[in-house]
């Protein structure tokens, strides 16, 4: 069955502007009902579009599994991840994890519970800390399949700039690139200055 994602010019009020259709042009109800619910939550058009394309990718694979939505388990997700990683080019870990998140949200929306483990059990520990890198990390335990993603580290020069302002010409060029040419610099400083200042003050 050939699936399609369409963006019709006229849509019913309260419905998501993105619709999943089968090869006969009929809507796939379980997918579009979920998208309608996300639209009612006031998600941005960009988020709705990402959800819709993730559902399209999953549905194209899932239709060949001879399985109902209520029969999905973590083992099903494991097979789906294997399918994605066998493609060329491979999707990034961030893309795979976002697709898994959408499927879990879809399952909770229709079934009102988390996806059962099936024959596959996944448990992972991860650490969280303040976004600016200060303080001790906290260890947490999470369940469910998820790929490891590269860690995103805030550079020390960025933290120093946000707290005290630029000290070298290289600082201005570096932060200007991150903030889109410099227009976002005051906003970035305003967002990060207060927590950084409080941390340095409390550490004295």
Long-range contacts (C-beta under 8 A, 24 or more apart in sequence): 1-63, 3-28, 3-56, 3-59, 3-60, 3-63, 5-52, 5-53, 5-56, 14-39, 14-40, 15-39, 16-48, 16-52, 17-45, 17-48, 18-48, 18-49, 18-51, 18-52, 20-52, 20-55, 20-56, 20-59, 28-59, 30-69, 30-106, 30-110, 31-55, 31-59, 31-106, 33-109, 33-110, 34-105, 34-106, 34-109, 34-110, 37-109, 50-98, 51-102, 54-98, 54-99, 54-102, 54-103, 55-102, 55-106, 57-99, 58-99, 58-102, 58-103, 69-106, 69-107, 69-110, 69-111, 70-110, 70-111, 72-103, 72-107, 72-115, 73-115, 73-116, 73-117, 73-118, 73-119, 73-120, 74-115, 74-116, 74-117, 74-118, 74-120, 74-121, 74-122, 74-144, 74-145, 75-117, 75-118, 75-119, 75-120, 76-118, 77-103, 77-115, 77-144, 77-145, 78-120, 78-145, 81-145, 81-147, 93-147, 93-148, 93-149, 93-150, 94-149, 96-147, 97-146, 97-147, 97-149, 100-144, 100-145, 100-146, 104-144, 114-144, 115-144, 117-143, 120-145, 122-146, 130-195, 130-199, 131-195, 132-159, 132-162, 132-192, 132-195, 132-196, 132-199, 133-159, 134-199, 134-203, 135-199, 159-192, 159-196, 161-189, 162-188, 162-189, 162-192, 162-193, 162-196, 163-192, 163-193, 163-196, 163-197, 163-200, 165-189
